[in-house]
Amino acid sequence: MRAHRFKANAIVEVDMRPINVSLSPNTWELAKQKRNFSQWIRLQLHAERRVKRERLQLEEDLTQARSAIQKYIALVDELNKELDAK
């Protein structure tokens, strides 16, 4: 497996940069099973970034939902006090 071997039919991104990755004998065997290990690594990195963005969005949505629930609870408490006063 030669990472720098040229493939005529490969789609190459313009700003690609090489990086070396140290693998154990076990991970080397796993990497050899990938048809395009470099592409697989790139996809995994993009997926990790996407998951982080989605998690941040979910956390923001949860914070907004909690705030809305707290406002609703305060409104219900206020209405209950008004009803009790009557």
A tleap script that builds the chain and sets N, CA, C and O, in Angstrom:
source leaprc.protein.ff14SB
mol = sequence {
  NMET ARG ALA HIE ARG PHE LYS ALA ASN ALA
  ILE VAL GLU VAL ASP MET ARG PRO ILE ASN
  VAL SER LEU SER PRO ASN THR TRP GLU LEU
  ALA LYS GLN LYS ARG ASN PHE SER GLN TRP
  ILE ARG LEU GLN LEU HIE ALA GLU ARG ARG
  VAL LYS ARG GLU ARG LEU GLN LEU GLU GLU
  ASP LEU THR GLN ALA ARG SER ALA ILE GLN
  LYS TYR ILE ALA LEU VAL ASP GLU LEU ASN
  LYS GLU LEU ASP ALA CLYS
}
set mol.1.N position { 0.853 -1.171 0.000 }
set mol.1.CA position { 0.000 0.000 0.000 }
set mol.1.C position { 0.897 1.233 0.000 }
set mol.1.O position { 1.597 1.499 0.977 }
set mol.2.N position { 0.874 1.964 -1.076 }
set mol.2.CA position { 1.674 3.172 -1.190 }
set mol.2.C position { 0.730 4.359 -1.234 }
set mol.2.O position { -0.045 4.500 -2.180 }
set mol.3.N position { 0.784 5.205 -0.235 }
set mol.3.CA position { -0.150 6.308 -0.128 }
set mol.3.C position { 0.032 7.347 -1.218 }
set mol.3.O position { -0.918 8.055 -1.550 }
set mol.4.N position { 1.235 7.459 -1.787 }
set mol.4.CA position { 1.486 8.503 -2.763 }
set mol.4.C position { 1.401 8.022 -4.211 }
set mol.4.O position { 1.741 8.767 -5.129 }
set mol.5.N position { 0.959 6.805 -4.419 }
set mol.5.CA position { 0.836 6.288 -5.777 }
set mol.5.C position { -0.223 7.081 -6.541 }
set mol.5.O position { -1.309 7.337 -6.021 }
set mol.6.N position { 0.095 7.466 -7.766 }
set mol.6.CA position { -0.804 8.284 -8.576 }
set mol.6.C position { -1.883 7.411 -9.205 }
set mol.6.O position { -1.606 6.315 -9.694 }
set mol.7.N position { -3.110 7.908 -9.186 }
set mol.7.CA position { -4.216 7.227 -9.858 }
set mol.7.C position { -4.786 8.188 -10.880 }
set mol.7.O position { -5.191 9.296 -10.529 }
set mol.8.N position { -4.823 7.786 -12.125 }
set mol.8.CA position { -5.268 8.658 -13.206 }
set mol.8.C position { -6.736 9.033 -13.080 }
set mol.8.O position { -7.119 10.133 -13.476 }
set mol.9.N position { -7.560 8.157 -12.544 }
set mol.9.CA position { -8.995 8.424 -12.468 }
set mol.9.C position { -9.426 9.010 -11.122 }
set mol.9.O position { -10.623 9.165 -10.877 }
set mol.10.N position { -8.489 9.331 -10.262 }
set mol.10.CA position { -8.832 9.852 -8.937 }
set mol.10.C position { -9.217 11.324 -9.026 }
set mol.10.O position { -8.637 12.088 -9.798 }
set mol.11.N position { -10.201 11.705 -8.225 }
set mol.11.CA position { -10.585 13.099 -8.098 }
set mol.11.C position { -9.756 13.674 -6.951 }
set mol.11.O position { -9.840 13.199 -5.819 }
set mol.12.N position { -8.965 14.686 -7.246 }
set mol.12.CA position { -8.063 15.253 -6.253 }
set mol.12.C position { -8.528 16.654 -5.888 }
set mol.12.O position { -8.754 17.496 -6.758 }
set mol.13.N position { -8.667 16.889 -4.599 }
set mol.13.CA position { -9.014 18.230 -4.142 }
set mol.13.C position { -7.801 19.133 -4.331 }
set mol.13.O position { -6.657 18.682 -4.253 }
set mol.14.N position { -8.064 20.403 -4.579 }
set mol.14.CA position { -7.008 21.340 -4.919 }
set mol.14.C position { -6.012 21.549 -3.789 }
set mol.14.O position { -4.805 21.559 -4.030 }
set mol.15.N position { -6.484 21.713 -2.579 }
set mol.15.CA position { -5.606 22.060 -1.459 }
set mol.15.C position { -5.226 20.860 -0.595 }
set mol.15.O position { -5.079 21.000 0.619 }
set mol.16.N position { -5.066 19.703 -1.190 }
set mol.16.CA position { -4.719 18.503 -0.427 }
set mol.16.C position { -3.287 18.632 0.097 }
set mol.16.O position { -2.399 19.124 -0.601 }
set mol.17.N position { -3.081 18.186 1.329 }
set mol.17.CA position { -1.757 18.187 1.927 }
set mol.17.C position { -1.492 16.808 2.513 }
set mol.17.O position { -2.388 16.203 3.102 }
set mol.18.N position { -0.291 16.314 2.361 }
set mol.18.CA position { 0.016 14.986 2.903 }
set mol.18.C position { 0.222 15.033 4.419 }
set mol.18.O position { 0.645 16.044 4.978 }
set mol.19.N position { -0.087 13.923 5.053 }
set mol.19.CA position { 0.158 13.778 6.490 }
set mol.19.C position { 0.479 12.307 6.741 }
set mol.19.O position { -0.115 11.415 6.136 }
set mol.20.N position { 1.410 12.077 7.626 }
set mol.20.CA position { 1.775 10.701 7.971 }
set mol.20.C position { 0.993 10.272 9.201 }
set mol.20.O position { 0.795 11.054 10.131 }
set mol.21.N position { 0.559 9.038 9.194 }
set mol.21.CA position { -0.180 8.465 10.312 }
set mol.21.C position { 0.535 7.195 10.736 }
set mol.21.O position { 0.813 6.326 9.909 }
set mol.22.N position { 0.829 7.086 12.012 }
set mol.22.CA position { 1.465 5.880 12.530 }
set mol.22.C position { 0.386 4.880 12.905 }
set mol.22.O position { -0.568 5.212 13.608 }
set mol.23.N position { 0.545 3.659 12.432 }
set mol.23.CA position { -0.439 2.614 12.686 }
set mol.23.C position { 0.228 1.422 13.359 }
set mol.23.O position { 1.380 1.090 13.078 }
set mol.24.N position { -0.509 0.800 14.235 }
set mol.24.CA position { -0.046 -0.443 14.838 }
set mol.24.C position { -0.221 -1.552 13.801 }
set mol.24.O position { -0.875 -1.335 12.781 }
set mol.25.N position { 0.341 -2.716 14.036 }
set mol.25.CA position { 0.124 -3.820 13.093 }
set mol.25.C position { -1.368 -4.123 12.883 }
set mol.25.O position { -1.785 -4.434 11.767 }
set mol.26.N position { -2.167 -4.032 13.949 }
set mol.26.CA position { -3.603 -4.302 13.813 }
set mol.26.C position { -4.299 -3.231 12.987 }
set mol.26.O position { -5.091 -3.549 12.100 }
set mol.27.N position { -4.011 -1.963 13.270 }
set mol.27.CA position { -4.663 -0.897 12.512 }
set mol.27.C position { -4.143 -0.839 11.076 }
set mol.27.O position { -4.862 -0.408 10.174 }
set mol.28.N position { -2.896 -1.271 10.860 }
set mol.28.CA position { -2.357 -1.358 9.495 }
set mol.28.C position { -3.186 -2.347 8.672 }
set mol.28.O position { -3.528 -2.074 7.522 }
set mol.29.N position { -3.501 -3.485 9.267 }
set mol.29.CA position { -4.300 -4.487 8.567 }
set mol.29.C position { -5.700 -3.939 8.254 }
set mol.29.O position { -6.241 -4.183 7.176 }
set mol.30.N position { -6.272 -3.207 9.194 }
set mol.30.CA position { -7.589 -2.608 8.953 }
set mol.30.C position { -7.511 -1.564 7.837 }
set mol.30.O position { -8.391 -1.493 6.980 }
set mol.31.N position { -6.460 -0.767 7.859 }
set mol.31.CA position { -6.300 0.272 6.836 }
set mol.31.C position { -6.139 -0.347 5.452 }
set mol.31.O position { -6.652 0.190 4.471 }
set mol.32.N position { -5.442 -1.454 5.366 }
set mol.32.CA position { -5.239 -2.114 4.065 }
set mol.32.C position { -6.551 -2.612 3.475 }
set mol.32.O position { -6.661 -2.779 2.260 }
set mol.33.N position { -7.547 -2.849 4.325 }
set mol.33.CA position { -8.835 -3.338 3.842 }
set mol.33.C position { -9.679 -2.231 3.210 }
set mol.33.O position { -10.645 -2.512 2.500 }
set mol.34.N position { -9.316 -0.986 3.465 }
set mol.34.CA position { -10.042 0.136 2.871 }
set mol.34.C position { -9.572 0.329 1.432 }
set mol.34.O position { -8.374 0.295 1.148 }
set mol.35.N position { -10.515 0.529 0.542 }
set mol.35.CA position { -10.156 0.746 -0.859 }
set mol.35.C position { -9.360 2.045 -1.027 }
set mol.35.O position { -8.397 2.106 -1.791 }
set mol.36.N position { -9.784 3.079 -0.295 }
set mol.36.CA position { -9.107 4.373 -0.344 }
set mol.36.C position { -9.032 4.897 1.082 }
set mol.36.O position { -9.918 5.613 1.547 }
set mol.37.N position { -7.964 4.527 1.759 }
set mol.37.CA position { -7.816 4.864 3.173 }
set mol.37.C position { -7.813 6.375 3.394 }
set mol.37.O position { -8.439 6.856 4.338 }
set mol.38.N position { -7.133 7.118 2.558 }
set mol.38.CA position { -7.073 8.577 2.707 }
set mol.38.C position { -8.460 9.196 2.603 }
set mol.38.O position { -8.819 10.068 3.394 }
set mol.39.N position { -9.229 8.745 1.633 }
set mol.39.CA position { -10.590 9.265 1.489 }
set mol.39.C position { -11.424 8.897 2.708 }
set mol.39.O position { -12.202 9.716 3.198 }
set mol.40.N position { -11.272 7.691 3.193 }
set mol.40.CA position { -12.018 7.245 4.369 }
set mol.40.C position { -11.688 8.127 5.576 }
set mol.40.O position { -12.580 8.520 6.327 }
set mol.41.N position { -10.421 8.430 5.753 }
set mol.41.CA position { -10.001 9.306 6.850 }
set mol.41.C position { -10.642 10.681 6.696 }
set mol.41.O position { -11.164 11.231 7.666 }
set mol.42.N position { -10.607 11.243 5.483 }
set mol.42.CA position { -11.211 12.554 5.250 }
set mol.42.C position { -12.697 12.533 5.589 }
set mol.42.O position { -13.206 13.454 6.229 }
set mol.43.N position { -13.385 11.489 5.163 }
set mol.43.CA position { -14.827 11.375 5.448 }
set mol.43.C position { -15.088 11.276 6.947 }
set mol.43.O position { -16.044 11.862 7.455 }
set mol.44.N position { -14.239 10.537 7.651 }
set mol.44.CA position { -14.404 10.407 9.102 }
set mol.44.C position { -14.203 11.753 9.793 }
set mol.44.O position { -14.930 12.087 10.729 }
set mol.45.N position { -13.226 12.519 9.339 }
set mol.45.CA position { -12.970 13.833 9.934 }
set mol.45.C position { -14.127 14.790 9.667 }
set mol.45.O position { -14.537 15.535 10.557 }
set mol.46.N position { -14.651 14.772 8.451 }
set mol.46.CA position { -15.807 15.617 8.130 }
set mol.46.C position { -17.026 15.202 8.950 }
set mol.46.O position { -17.777 16.054 9.424 }
set mol.47.N position { -17.223 13.900 9.117 }
set mol.47.CA position { -18.361 13.404 9.897 }
set mol.47.C position { -18.231 13.826 11.356 }
set mol.47.O position { -19.220 14.197 11.987 }
set mol.48.N position { -17.028 13.770 11.888 }
set mol.48.CA position { -16.806 14.182 13.274 }
set mol.48.C position { -17.148 15.665 13.447 }
set mol.48.O position { -17.781 16.046 14.431 }
set mol.49.N position { -16.732 16.492 12.498 }
set mol.49.CA position { -17.029 17.923 12.565 }
set mol.49.C position { -18.539 18.161 12.462 }
set mol.49.O position { -19.090 18.993 13.183 }
set mol.50.N position { -19.211 17.420 11.557 }
set mol.50.CA position { -20.656 17.560 11.403 }
set mol.50.C position { -21.377 17.166 12.692 }
set mol.50.O position { -22.313 17.846 13.112 }
set mol.51.N position { -20.952 16.092 13.309 }
set mol.51.CA position { -21.577 15.635 14.557 }
set mol.51.C position { -21.398 16.680 15.652 }
set mol.51.O position { -22.321 16.933 16.426 }
set mol.52.N position { -20.213 17.287 15.721 }
set mol.52.CA position { -19.988 18.328 16.725 }
set mol.52.C position { -20.909 19.521 16.485 }
set mol.52.O position { -21.485 20.064 17.428 }
set mol.53.N position { -21.046 19.930 15.217 }
set mol.53.CA position { -21.949 21.048 14.906 }
set mol.53.C position { -23.381 20.706 15.277 }
set mol.53.O position { -24.088 21.531 15.855 }
set mol.54.N position { -23.815 19.492 14.949 }
set mol.54.CA position { -25.175 19.075 15.267 }
set mol.54.C position { -25.391 19.024 16.780 }
set mol.54.O position { -26.457 19.391 17.273 }
set mol.55.N position { -24.381 18.571 17.507 }
set mol.55.CA position { -24.497 18.516 18.964 }
set mol.55.C position { -24.623 19.921 19.545 }
set mol.55.O position { -25.447 20.156 20.429 }
set mol.56.N position { -23.810 20.854 19.053 }
set mol.56.CA position { -23.910 22.233 19.522 }
set mol.56.C position { -25.286 22.817 19.236 }
set mol.56.O position { -25.846 23.530 20.068 }
set mol.57.N position { -25.832 22.514 18.054 }
set mol.57.CA position { -27.167 23.002 17.704 }
set mol.57.C position { -28.216 22.400 18.621 }
set mol.57.O position { -29.129 23.098 19.061 }
set mol.58.N position { -28.097 21.116 18.913 }
set mol.58.CA position { -29.050 20.471 19.823 }
set mol.58.C position { -28.966 21.060 21.228 }
set mol.58.O position { -29.988 21.258 21.885 }
set mol.59.N position { -27.747 21.338 21.684 }
set mol.59.CA position { -27.586 21.944 23.004 }
set mol.59.C position { -28.224 23.333 23.039 }
set mol.59.O position { -28.863 23.704 24.024 }
set mol.60.N position { -28.047 24.097 21.959 }
set mol.60.CA position { -28.666 25.421 21.877 }
set mol.60.C position { -30.188 25.306 21.868 }
set mol.60.O position { -30.874 26.058 22.560 }
set mol.61.N position { -30.712 24.366 21.088 }
set mol.61.CA position { -32.158 24.143 21.040 }
set mol.61.C position { -32.692 23.738 22.409 }
set mol.61.O position { -33.760 24.191 22.820 }
set mol.62.N position { -31.956 22.892 23.109 }
set mol.62.CA position { -32.373 22.444 24.441 }
set mol.62.C position { -32.395 23.613 25.416 }
set mol.62.O position { -33.316 23.737 26.222 }
set mol.63.N position { -31.392 24.459 25.341 }
set mol.63.CA position { -31.351 25.639 26.210 }
set mol.63.C position { -32.558 26.534 25.953 }
set mol.63.O position { -33.178 27.029 26.894 }
set mol.64.N position { -32.891 26.740 24.680 }
set mol.64.CA position { -34.057 27.566 24.347 }
set mol.64.C position { -35.353 26.915 24.822 }
set mol.64.O position { -36.258 27.597 25.303 }
set mol.65.N position { -35.437 25.602 24.684 }
set mol.65.CA position { -36.640 24.892 25.132 }
set mol.65.C position { -36.786 24.993 26.649 }
set mol.65.O position { -37.890 25.202 27.152 }
set mol.66.N position { -35.686 24.847 27.374 }
set mol.66.CA position { -35.740 24.967 28.836 }
set mol.66.C position { -36.200 26.362 29.247 }
set mol.66.O position { -37.001 26.523 30.168 }
set mol.67.N position { -35.679 27.367 28.545 }
set mol.67.CA position { -36.072 28.746 28.842 }
set mol.67.C position { -37.566 28.943 28.596 }
set mol.67.O position { -38.246 29.576 29.403 }
set mol.68.N position { -38.077 28.413 27.499 }
set mol.68.CA position { -39.505 28.534 27.193 }
set mol.68.C position { -40.343 27.819 28.243 }
set mol.68.O position { -41.393 28.324 28.642 }
set mol.69.N position { -39.898 26.657 28.695 }
set mol.69.CA position { -40.630 25.906 29.720 }
set mol.69.C position { -40.649 26.686 31.029 }
set mol.69.O position { -41.676 26.742 31.704 }
set mol.70.N position { -39.515 27.289 31.391 }
set mol.70.CA position { -39.462 28.068 32.629 }
set mol.70.C position { -40.417 29.258 32.560 }
set mol.70.O position { -41.081 29.579 33.545 }
set mol.71.N position { -40.489 29.909 31.404 }
set mol.71.CA position { -41.424 31.033 31.239 }
set mol.71.C position { -42.858 30.544 31.346 }
set mol.71.O position { -43.698 31.206 31.956 }
set mol.72.N position { -43.143 29.389 30.755 }
set mol.72.CA position { -44.490 28.822 30.808 }
set mol.72.C position { -44.861 28.479 32.250 }
set mol.72.O position { -45.977 28.758 32.689 }
set mol.73.N position { -43.940 27.884 32.977 }
set mol.73.CA position { -44.201 27.528 34.371 }
set mol.73.C position { -44.467 28.786 35.196 }
set mol.73.O position { -45.374 28.809 36.028 }
set mol.74.N position { -43.671 29.834 34.960 }
set mol.74.CA position { -43.878 31.093 35.689 }
set mol.74.C position { -45.247 31.673 35.367 }
set mol.74.O position { -45.918 32.193 36.258 }
set mol.75.N position { -45.673 31.595 34.118 }
set mol.75.CA position { -46.991 32.101 33.723 }
set mol.75.C position { -48.105 31.300 34.392 }
set mol.75.O position { -49.073 31.872 34.893 }
set mol.76.N position { -47.965 29.977 34.399 }
set mol.76.CA position { -48.967 29.125 35.041 }
set mol.76.C position { -49.034 29.426 36.536 }
set mol.76.O position { -50.123 29.510 37.104 }
set mol.77.N position { -47.879 29.588 37.174 }
set mol.77.CA position { -47.861 29.930 38.604 }
set mol.77.C position { -48.573 31.255 38.856 }
set mol.77.O position { -49.341 31.391 39.809 }
set mol.78.N position { -48.305 32.228 37.987 }
set mol.78.CA position { -48.952 33.539 38.120 }
set mol.78.C position { -50.469 33.424 37.965 }
set mol.78.O position { -51.221 34.019 38.737 }
set mol.79.N position { -50.913 32.661 36.973 }
set mol.79.CA position { -52.349 32.476 36.768 }
set mol.79.C position { -52.980 31.740 37.942 }
set mol.79.O position { -54.090 32.077 38.354 }
set mol.80.N position { -52.302 30.755 38.479 }
set mol.80.CA position { -52.827 30.026 39.644 }
set mol.80.C position { -52.969 30.950 40.846 }
set mol.80.O position { -53.944 30.849 41.591 }
set mol.81.N position { -52.009 31.850 41.043 }
set mol.81.CA position { -52.102 32.809 42.151 }
set mol.81.C position { -53.309 33.736 41.965 }
set mol.81.O position { -54.017 34.049 42.922 }
set mol.82.N position { -53.531 34.168 40.722 }
set mol.82.CA position { -54.678 35.029 40.443 }
set mol.82.C position { -55.983 34.284 40.723 }
set mol.82.O position { -56.919 34.848 41.289 }
set mol.83.N position { -56.035 33.014 40.323 }
set mol.83.CA position { -57.247 32.222 40.570 }
set mol.83.C position { -57.473 31.994 42.062 }
set mol.83.O position { -58.604 32.041 42.546 }
set mol.84.N position { -56.388 31.747 42.777 }
set mol.84.CA position { -56.497 31.529 44.236 }
set mol.84.C position { -56.957 32.804 44.938 }
set mol.84.O position { -57.643 32.741 45.959 }
set mol.85.N position { -56.582 33.954 44.393 }
set mol.85.CA position { -56.942 35.233 45.026 }
set mol.85.C position { -58.420 35.539 44.846 }
set mol.85.O position { -58.981 36.315 45.619 }
set mol.86.N position { -59.068 34.948 43.844 }
set mol.86.CA position { -60.491 35.233 43.578 }
set mol.86.C position { -61.395 34.435 44.437 }
set mol.86.O position { -62.615 34.560 44.334 }
savepdb mol mol.pdb
quit
